[in-house]
Every structure is written in structure tokens, then in C-alpha cells.
Amino acid sequence: MGVKIRQKVEGKGNPWWVFISHNGKRTSRKVGDKKAAEVVASTIRAKLQLGEFGFEEQRPVPTFKEYSEKWIEGYVKINLRESTFDEYESVLRNHVLPVFKKEKIDSITRGEIRDLLLSKFSGGLSQKRVLLIKDVISGVLNYALDEEIIKTNPTSGITKRLFPKSGANKKTVSKEDVFTKEEIDLLLDTCETDFPQYYPFFFMAARTGMRLGELLAIRWGDVDLENGFLWIRRSYRRGRFTPPKNGKTRKVDMSNQLMDVLRSRLKSQFKEVSELVHQNNEKIMEQNFIRKEYFRILKKANVRRIKLHGIRHAFCTHLLSDGVSPYYVSQQAGHSSISITCDVYGSWISTDENRHVNLLDSQHSKTPHTHPTKSEKPQPVKIAANSF
């Protein structure tokens, strides 16, 4: 027998629930605040002892589809970024629900999940995408586990069995995902000639490595043209301004060329006194809109079709290849830690051809190149007695 109280989603204003588990049966009741939940829980415990509490109102076990909708709306939409919400919803719609749509959530087996993931991997999906599918399935099942609808999550540990030695959790960037310096130059030259209204946007992207939402949300008040830096304070997507990824404001250096481009942009916008740096006909640009324009520029420039995020990859990899400190790149790009920079772009970090270990030799007493040999040892100088 067990009667527990808790919030399904922690936070002020969220309701408290009473969860009842007795003789293999489970049910729950939404009560209100914590104090009310404690009173109800106490009453139910007494009724269970007397055999007066029934489970007749217990609802049947939901299907995976029903519970995935509950998870998406009740957890993901509230607690995660909108872009994550869209991605998870897409994964459910395209990969998971076609298989598990009608299955009861407590009847899905570990073997079924394994077979689904392996079929996606053998069908051509990347390992990264397959792992995302696993995470989405696991998220729904963990939500059911928290509500005691299921006793275990069958996805637990399944990744190690599927990809035991592959380092699957590391997100690395390959050459196919990165523009060369020549391609970046061609992209920018084509944009300046044929799509001049978007040139400041893409030039800023190439010189700062900012994320798409950050570029769309940058305001003139964030730009310091006198000292050569800007502040990333927010991101924009689908009509909403949110904090930047990782929730941290950061300071980003600007190149001299970027400052010149922005000065010209500011002069052209002077009459409108626009708050946002990048706009389209005095309106904020949506992500899908600028992506379409970006692919038009790539086609016109006859440059490889790489996702817009590839400009950010190019920023990081080109700096690292030129010997710039991974710490500096991490700070500029807004990574949560330098380990992320090294994991993602490790193969691009430049290594000096000089043997740095030789720097240690100068500190050792037996180093032949910094101490005279016996034959080179200076002889004492004899001073005549009458020299003084």
C-alpha cells in the first residue's frame, strides 16, 4: 500500500497530486495545493486501512499515442525550448507513432524498441538521429514511470548495447558539414552583389558564429561600434524572444570589417530608427524566411548546400585551424563549456609543428644547450695585485 503526494511539474502555481498504489492497482487524483493534498492523502490512507477506498474510477492504461501527447503538452512544451518542442514532436510523428501509436504504454517491450532503433539505423538515419528517437521514447516512458503507470523504463541502458564502442554521445563535425574559407567568401560576395539587403546578416553570421535565433534578435542597443563588441542577450523564433541557449548573456568580439558593414547598415536605417539590426521591409525576419533566402544565395553562388548552421561551424573550425585558443572560440560561440568545443571540433584544433616539450629542457640543470660544457667553462680571471 502506498499513498504519495507530489507535483507532476515542479514550480509555483502547479497543482499537487495524490498517487495511490494498492494491491497491484494504481490511480491518481489532482487535488490543488500541497496542504490540501496532504489532507486528502491522510484520508485515503485511513480508508485503505478500513477497506473503504475503491478503484472503480481507475482509468484504463493509456496508449503510447495518448501518453506522448500528455508528455509533449504537460512537460516538453512547458519546460524546454520551443525548438526542442518542435523537434520532439517531429520525431514522434515521423518515427515513433507509426510503430507504437496503438500500443498500451505498459506493454511496449525492450525488444520492440531495439528493433525500431536498429531498423532506423539500417534504413539510413544517422546515429545521432537514432539516439534522438531513443531519447524521445525514453522521455514519454519516464513520464509514465513518474506517475507509476509503468514499473520500469525499457529504454534504460539500451544505447550501450546498440552502439557499444562508437562514442555515440559525442557530437562531432565532419568536413561535409563545414564550408571552406573560399566557399564562405563566395557566399558573401554573391550575397553582397545579388542580395544586398541580407548582406549585413550573413556577414555578421560569418564573423561572429552567432546562432540563427541570436542573429535575428540582435538590437542596436547590443552593439558597441566604438569598442568593437556586441552582447548576445536573447534569441528569436516564431514571434517569441527568449534567453539565448544555456541562458547566458555573452560578449562577442567584432572584426574591423564587420564594424564597417554595421556602420553602413546603421546609416541606411537611420531614418526608420529601427530597434532590430536585421529586418525585412521593417519587419522582423522569421527563421524559415531567412533559410529560404540563404538557400537562394547558395544556389546563385554555386556553393554546396549545407545547413545555415554550417556558417557557425565554419566560424569555429577556421579559427581553430588557424591556431586560435579553443577557450576563446568556446567563449565567442557561447558553448556551455570548453569541453563541448573540444568534443565537437577536436579534429580541427591546430597543433604546432614545433615540439613544445623542448620548452621544458631550458629549465633542467643538465640541458646541454643552455649550460656550458666543461670545455666551454669560463676560466677565472687573474687580477694583478697592483690593479687597485
PyMOL commands that set and color helices and strands:
alter all, ss='L'
color gray80, all
select helices_A, chain A and resi 34-50+64-79+82-100+110-122+127-146+158-162+175-177+181-194+196-208+212-217+220-222+245-247+256-268+287-301+309-321+326-333+338-348+358-361+385-387
alter helices_A, ss='H'
color red, helices_A
select strands_A, chain A and resi 2-7+16-22+25-32+223-224+229-232+235-237+240-242+250-253
alter strands_A, ss='S'
color yellow, strands_A
deselect
rebuild
show_as cartoon
